[in-house]
Amino acid sequence: MSYVIGIDSSTTATKAQLVDPDGNVVAVVSSEYEYETPQPLWSEQSPELWWTATCEAVSGVLAAAAIQADQVAAVGLTGQMHGLVLLDRNGKVLRPAILWNDQRTGAECDEIRDRVGRDRLIQITGNDALTGFTAPKILWVRNNEPEVFARAAHVLLPKDYVRFRLTGEYASDRAGGAGTILFDLATRTWSPEVLAALDLEPDLFPRTFEGHEVTGTVTAAAAAATGLAAGTPIVAGAGDQAANGVAVGAIDPGVVGLSLGTSGVVFTATDSPAVEPQGRLHAFCHGAAGRWHFMGVMLSAAGSFRWFRDTLAPGEDFGDLAAAAGAVPAGSDGLLFLPYLTGERTPHPDPLARGAFVGLTVRHDRHHLTRAVLEGVSFGLRDSFELIRASGSADLTEVRASGGGTQSPVWRQILADVLETEIRTVSTAEGAAQGAAMLAAVGAGWFASAAEVSASWLRVDPPTVPGAEVAVYNDLYGAYSNLYPALRDTMHQLSASTP
């Protein structure tokens, strides 16, 4: 029997997942690491951590499954998006990678808007300039570390540094390329207009490939380090959210992937390069060839629930907390929670947005607070659904949910009621790694397309259907939508006064 491997290089760990031709996960091994915050708003990581963790995870998964290296038919890559890795002409790392959650580049975002024009930037790339994206990070290095930038010969994304160490090739996938906001969304390649406006040389950027295409093969040195066989094909893969979209089957328009992890993501495919005119939704190339996608992102989804548990109910089980909240009536007896604990992206691209409980009285107890958190996150996800519906790009026919938060029946019911749609969970514990393995299966020739492998491998659970509380939540969503405009100036004032 042969297998494929999906490698997910995330912010805190690298996972390797071994999958057989029937879609069964045979083994998963993870290797963890940390990232650094050397200054306020900064987030950096040594690329060597990803490579060391890749070697540990891949060799570990081969050992756990007790298979031979030549049984691996192909490897797919995924990982954190938007990061910046700079290499010199000899492939040496020039500085720590600047990560997706780094917030230092506000001035560079303004510079990009000035040089390209905000409306034109959205028209070409599908996105406004936000601090998380790669392009402003490049400009920050040029503006603040000119001696480093002068030596830069290659710009890579984090997972593509892993690709470079595996194959010796400078390459990327088109979903990841679009996430730099240097891509022409319609042509699925680097935008000459944007690069010229920003005075960036095209030679800095790697060739890009569709998610299933082979970008190189494992070198002898990488084989010795990882346990893979030399010559094993490495396919392009996709950024973590596009890979998760493949994993949950959000490939054809109308199927929505809802990821309820630390952050919350609403993901839907389009069959053409659609753009939200104000840039409030991210518009990127899909990991599936010939597809694009809209994506709404809230920064603190299940992360809000974790904060609540750790702060107000330390040691409590998440499932027990959520189950107890099920006894509280919908609307939490007039209590609302604004889940902007780490700023926000959709629909308010505001790093200074802050969280709040609104409507507290002496009648409220911990169970009310718990339910308000679950409801507030669900309202935040509805913001993205409303923008997608308003775009007219796709009729939303089915929601497929993944992530730790969806394990709670109470939270699933709240989501179904708030979103007014059926929620189906999928049997995908490691969504991004699974999506990378699916793309590897296409690259290995097992399937003709991402849609075909998804249809074969995906297992979808029975739905949670909207219930009697839909009308209650429709009324409350209007109140929730008024909170950010009403509190914005206060949030910014408080942020400015905080060291």
Summary of the structure (lengths in Angstrom):
residues: 499
radius of gyration: 22.0
end to end distance: 58.1
largest distance: 67.2
contacts: 1882
relative contact order: 0.13
helix: 41%
strand: 21%
